[in-house]
Amino acid sequence: MAGVITASEPSWIAPFTGLSPRCFGKLVTHVRRRTAGELQRGRPWSLPLEDRVLLVATYWRTNLTLRQVGPLFGVSKSAADRIIGHLGPKLAFQPRRRFRQDAVLIMDGTLVPTRDHTVAEQSKNYRYSTNHQVVIDADTRLVVVVGRPLPGNRNDCRAWAESGAKDAVGATMTIADGGYLGTGLVIPHRRATGQAELRGWKQEHNRSHKQVRARVEHAFARMKGWKILRDCRLKGDGVHHAMLGIARLHNLALMG
């Protein structure tokens, strides 16, 4: 059965991946390098690598069910599931290990509604969700670190350490919102007990802090253009692989 969507037709790429054909080509090259040494077992894939990468990106972008995605590419639901399970981890973003001495990072946590209740818990959005700690570079606005997902009822201060994000950032200057009190991160000034208002310089500092920290919120808004982060049906590590893969797609789209 012939599929409707194919990477050989460039007009399909942007609406179903969020990437330009040039950036999509870079993504395919990256995956080809990561899969070059793999031993092929069983029957060969029914789709070329370009179409398989497009299928995974389309699934993340549209959040269609596998019964809907499969026929778009001319494959069965089971074949689409195997493609996503195989290529999802290969698309994963690799966290940065070193930072410039003068680098400034911005971090925050975001909730991803997740249907697998073994990895999710009810959170403040009243849905079973996973908590993802994400760090971006303040200058480039690229995602540089994504922590392991934790249950959505986990406090951000605790999630910052337990997700591995704290260890990945190390001593690099990192700013965050007021919810990270006591973590050593740069957070806004707070009024002391009985204090009517902050001093002028502290108010100005908070205003500047808020304007810079907004960049991570903008990053979340762009990442959630891949709709799987609004309602993830993947099980186990699937939500983690999706977040890492979308971080890579986000960075590629931002770099052009």
Phi, psi and omega in degrees: 000128180281143179273166179271320185257135177212146180288345178290346176252102186303335183294341179279339192292306185301310182293335185256358177231338186080009182242155171284158177305325179295314179293323178297322177299320177297320180296315180297319179299318178299314182293322180299320178294321182288334182257001186299321184270004183287142176277122181282121179243148178071202182289148177293157178297141181283344180244146173294163184303318181302317181288328178291320176296319178297323179298314180297314180296323178295318178298316179292322186288318188261336185059030172292158176287162179296329177294335177270322182289318183307304181299333178297332180251006178074028178232169180281167176301317181295320179294319178298321179296318180294321179297316180294319179294328181277314186270338181308309179294333181288335179275355187299138176290140178262118181302145178288140183257338180231147181231154176300153181297327181261015183292146173237126182249156176234133180228155176196166177253149176225148180262134176243111177304125188227128185279343177281103185287353177284340179244358184236161175218159177295135185234192184292347174270009177064021178232156173290120187220165171246146181262124181242123177267120186237136180239133177239160174277129184295330182278307185273340183067016177276146174290130181244336180214137172229120181282166175295141179291143178235162178306145187294346179271004181282130178299143183300322179300318180287320180296326179304319181277316187288335182283346183095354181295322181298315180294324181292324181283323180067228184266006180295137180300125183225131179253152183208178179275179185293351180286353183256035179299133177085005181266351184089358177281161179277111182239168181296155175291148178239152176288140175285163179302125180085356180278128184291313180206162180285156174295159185303316183292330178287322176297319179294320178296318179296323179296316178295318179301316181296319181295320180287316183294338179300339182297326179289327176294322177295322178297317178298319180299318179292319181296326181279005166294338169275106197291350178296336179282001175259342179192088187272123179263357182289151182256158175059234181282001183302320181292326178292315178297322179295316179297317179293319179294319180291328174300319177295315180297319178301314181295319178297316180296324181288323180283341180074000000 
